[in-house]
Each structure stands twice: as structure tokens, then as C-alpha cells.
Amino acid sequence: MKVLARMVGSFFLTAVLFVIGGFLRHPSPCFDCFEPHGFPFTYRQDGGYAGGAAFYRGWMVADIVAFALLTTLIACGWNWIAATRRRSRSG
């Protein structure tokens, strides 16, 4: 149960990191400018003149894979730290 809770916590922590990274990487300077979306890879672009929108499926898949990898790394690290602390207390 604790492993599942750590995985869910890692998922939400990664989501917060990606949202903050997206805001920092792609600030919206004006209302009629081109606005890229996606962090760490830009997968969509909106705004600007008519016909200026673009969608990149490959970069969206790369964003999802990066999100899953970071979530897994955070969860594994958290579980490793918890196991180490548990062993040091019992021994």
C-alpha cells in the first residue's frame, strides 16, 4: 500500500514539475503571438495568424515517455530511500 501511495505521490509531483517547467519555458508574452505547448518537448503551437497552428504527434509521445520515466525514477528513488531508512532502524 505504501508503494502505491509513493507512486501516486510521484505522479503528482512530476505533474507539478512539468506544469511549472511549461510555464517557465513558454511564457505567454501577448494574446496574438504564437504560443507553444509542451514540456520538455513542444508538441503544439497555437495563436498568431490564421493557419499558424501545428501539432506534432512524435513530440507528444516523447513528452508522455519523459513523464513516465521521471515518475518511475522518483518512485524508485523514494522506495529505495524508504527501504534504506527501514533497514537502518531495524538493524
KAQUI-V475454 format. One record per backbone hydrogen bond with DSSP energy under -1.0 kcal/mol. CO is the residue of the C=O (numbers start at 0). NH is the residue of the N-H. If there is no record, write none. Layout:
{{CO | NH} {CO | NH}}
//
This chain:
{{0 | 4} {1 | 5} {2 | 6} {3 | 7} {4 | 8} {5 | 9} {6 | 10} {7 | 11} {8 | 12} {9 | 13} {10 | 14} {11 | 15} {12 | 16} {13 | 17} {14 | 18} {15 | 19} {16 | 20} {17 | 21} {18 | 22} {19 | 23} {20 | 24} {21 | 25} {34 | 45} {36 | 42} {36 | 43} {42 | 55} {43 | 36} {44 | 53} {45 | 34} {48 | 51} {53 | 44} {55 | 59} {56 | 60} {57 | 61} {58 | 62} {59 | 63} {60 | 64} {61 | 65} {62 | 66} {63 | 67} {64 | 68} {65 | 69} {66 | 70} {67 | 71} {68 | 72} {69 | 73} {70 | 74} {71 | 75} {72 | 76} {73 | 77} {74 | 78} {75 | 79} {76 | 80} {77 | 81} {78 | 82} {79 | 83} {80 | 84} {81 | 85} {82 | 86} {83 | 87} {84 | 88} {85 | 89} {86 | 90}}
//
